[in-house]
Amino acid sequence: MNLKNVVLCVGLLVGTFAANAQINILNATTPDEIGVKTSEQIAYDNDNPLPYGYTDERDVLWSKTTWEIIDLDERVNFPLYYPIDTNNIGSERRSLYDVLVKNIKEGKIENVYADSYFTEKRTLSDLDASLVYRDTTDAGIDQVNNGEAVDDQYIREFTLDAGDIEEWRIRGYWYLDKRQGELKYRLLGICPVAGEARSKAFEDEGSVDNRVELFWVWYPGAREVLHKAKAFNRKNTSQPISYDHLLNSRRFHGVIYKEDNVQGDRTVNEYINDNALMQLLESDRIQEVIRNIEIDLWNY
């Protein structure tokens, strides 16, 4: 089974388990009843993330860890980006960034880290430094110099929102299950990338910070939350897809920018400089190596 078949098989499961975006719309007597399940539906529903099967370490014949960039300017990746304005839509859909940040603040997602190796945990106060920037105007500074308390009107606050996210980065684990004789993929971490909040304060002056990794979320620990959040399904709006299904079935386009290697997991642009085309070709080469591993398993 090649990479395309892996995506297809998981995609079929997505179609089976996806929830209805317009629950009760045909039987609702008032608009408030749209999207609300009846007690019978709740009792009958077994809406949980599809569990991962247990894989023993001895069954892993081969493995490779890859890091990918999901560019949100690409149309196929739009479901991970929109809606950026969550105040003016008539549904419960939220962007992936809003879903993660909201549940981190509510304590439903606890495994938040500073890097993709998950070695340094980040707290809400740590995240606040990247997601929110507060600045005092000249009038407020004058008040401070005069020994006065700064009025709230002289404090500017800039907060990152869904529209500021430019790309997602993911870390995944490809492995060959010798017991089942197939190539599998397990998503390990996901990270939003944007300019820090302070860059919004200085963008008019042309001094914009480079994009940074805001935080890394340990993906298996966020599956419950992402399963309840729905993304837009452009092929059938009556059957939305959860973010968990969307990501696990790889219904996005990603470009590999790093793989585990002997040079300390160096990135592609570290050994291919100033040549975007060659970097893309190198990414395709790494992906082709992964595909060929399963094909070579059945060659004699």
C-alpha positions, -999 to +999 in steps of 0.1 A: +000+000+000+015+033-010+011+067+006-019+076-016-037+045-005-030+052+032-047+086+028-076+071+009-083+044+035-083+069+064-104+093+043-131+066+040-132+063+078-135+101+080-166+100+058-181+073+080-176+090+114-180+127+104-208+145+123-236+164+106-230+201+103-267+210+102-280+187+130-318+190+134-321+217+107-350+199+090-369+193+123-361+226+141-391+248+150-369+277+159-333+287+148-321+280+183-327+243+178-304+241+148-272+222+157-287+209+190-289+171+194-319+155+211-314+134+242-320+103+220-293+114+196-268+120+224-275+086+239-271+069+205-240+088+195-206+073+201-186+103+188-151+096+199-117+099+181-108+067+162-083+051+186-048+043+175-041+006+174-014-007+197+020-012+179+048-031+197+083-017+192+093-051+178+068-047+150+084-015+137+107-027+109+117+008+098+109+043+108+117+080+099+107+112+116+098+141+094+089+178+099+066+195+074+054+230+066+017+235+058+015+268+039-019+284+046-017+303+013-024+271-006-061+265-013-061+229-002-050+241+033-077+267+037-098+245+061-070+248+086-071+286+083-107+297+080-128+311+095-106+339+108-136+360+119-155+339+144-179+366+154-199+369+121-206+333+111-237+313+118-221+281+130-198+267+157-168+264+133-136+279+144-101+280+129-076+255+141-056+282+159-087+294+178-095+259+188-061+252+202-056+285+220-091+285+236-086+250+250-051+257+262-064+287+282-093+265+295-068+238+306-081+211+283-048+209+265-019+207+289+009+193+268+023+225+253+060+229+246+086+253+233+100+230+206+092+200+185+113+177+207+088+183+236+116+189+262+105+223+276+069+228+287+053+262+283+028+278+307+000+303+300+023+331+311+050+319+287+025+319+258+012+354+268+046+369+259+043+357+223+005+360+218-001+394+234+019+426+232+012+456+254+027+490+246+024+524+263+019+555+242+039+587+245+011+602+266+013+572+290+051+576+292+046+612+302+023+601+330+049+576+342+076+603+342+054+626+362+049+598+388+012+592+378-006+560+371-010+552+335-046+555+322-059+525+303-065+546+272-028+551+268-020+514+268-021+496+235-027+459+233-020+437+203-032+401+202-025+375+176-056+360+161-064+334+135-058+357+106-021+363+116-012+326+113+009+321+082+017+284+083+015+253+105+044+230+112+039+194+121+062+166+132+052+130+122+065+095+125+065+072+094+070+035+102+067+002+086+045-023+105+059-057+097+030-075+114+005-059+090+030-053+062+021-017+055+035+018+059+018+039+086+020+075+098+015+089+133+012+126+139+032+137+170+031+175+172+016+206+156+027+242+158+013+275+146+038+299+130+034+337+128+051+370+136+050+376+173+023+400+186+048+428+190+053+428+152+017+440+148+026+472+168+055+481+145+042+469+111+034+504+100+070+514+106+082+485+084+099+468+113+082+434+113+097+404+131+104+372+113+080+344+117+085+322+148+071+290+162+046+301+188+042+268+206+042+231+200+012+209+210+017+172+217-009+159+192-021+127+208-030+146+239-052+171+219-071+145+199-103+147+220-105+185+216-097+184+179-123+157+173-150+179+187-140+209+165-152+207+129-136+220+098-153+229+065-159+201+040-161+218+006-173+186-010-203+181+012-213+208+037-237+184+055-208+162+065-181+184+082-148+168+090-132+171+124-097+186+127-085+153+141-098+134+111-085+160+087-050+159+101-047+121+106-059+114+071-034+140+058-060+160+039-036+189+034-004+196+015+028+197+034+064+202+024+091+184+043+117+208+057+136+184+080+141+148+086+160+129+114+196+126+102+231+121+115+239+159+112+217+167+142+184+168+123+196+197+101+170+213+080+169+212+042+177+249+038+209+244+059+225+223+032+207+237+002+210+275+004+193+302-016+176+279-040+139+273-034+134+250-063+162+226-052+148+227-017+114+216-030+130+189-051+149+177-020+116+176-001+101+155-029+131+132-028+127+125+009+090+118+004+098+094-024+123+075-002+095+070+023+071+057-004+097+033-018+103+017+015+069+000+014+073-009-023+107-024-017+093-046+011+074-067-015+102-069-041+122-101-043 
